[in-house]
Amino acid sequence: MYYESFGSGRPIVFLPGWGGNNGEDQATHEPVFATRSGWRRIYIDPPGTNHRRGDPSITDQDGMLDAIAADIGEVVGSNQYAVAGTSAGGLHARGLIKRDPARILGLLLRVPGVIADHTHRTLPTDEYLQRTSAYAAAWQAKQDNFYDPAEQSADLEFLGRIQSDPTTYGLRKDPAALFVRPTLIVTGRQDTVTGYDDAWDLLIDYPTATYAVLDQEGHDLPARRPALYHALVADWLDRMEASWPDR
């Protein structure tokens, strides 16, 4: 797999949504680190994304997680790291914690995918989403700069085979696992893709989690209020740093 890395310090691994590459995660999170040091940000492109063909040996989400875990091992070695997952990347992040929670410094879930079967998700409508000109421009910019290029560069046949069946799109074992280190879950009140309600139940596993539902945000969060999202991420980083032995 391909990845990009910025800065130095304790590693944070960013995992994109299904079919996405590292560009949108970079644009969303790098502003938080413009005046903040001590973190090495690692943005990963999973198999089948960013002009890389999917591995035919990967036939389900567990195979995808195996590949991601192996790549993280090559990049960070045996060091501890924080992990941030967007949408389907949230499932991968939770899967990593299930496998080896002691290695994870903290968890960030942005618009996380919780239920693999789309027909079983609890989803809101976007009836009350205010489509102002500023919002439309921000949404279009994400579409033009990230979502469309990601789709055009992805191996859609490979990804589609996994995504089309809930038995292969979900992990074989429930990723639920107690994790007491700093956690942040951010969802959109008008997210019609993964919603916000299903993620609430994750709080059982994460007793130190901050859970936020941002009004006027959909699955492309944060399209409307990046400053609010950045403040939540900064607080998550503060909480991790406060727990370090050398503080």
ABEGO torsion letter per residue (X at the ends): XBBBBBEBEBBBBBBBBBGBBAAAAAAAAAAAAAABBGBBBBBBBBBGBGGBBBBAABABAAAAAAAAAAAAAAAAEABBBBBBBBEAAAAAAAAAAAABAAABABBBBBGBBABABAAABBBBBAAABBBBAAAAAAAAAAAAAAAAAAAAABBAAAAAAAAABAAAABBABBABBBBABBBBBBBBAABAAAEAAAAAAAAAABAABBBBBBBGBBAAOBAABAAAAAAAAAAAAAAAAAABAAX
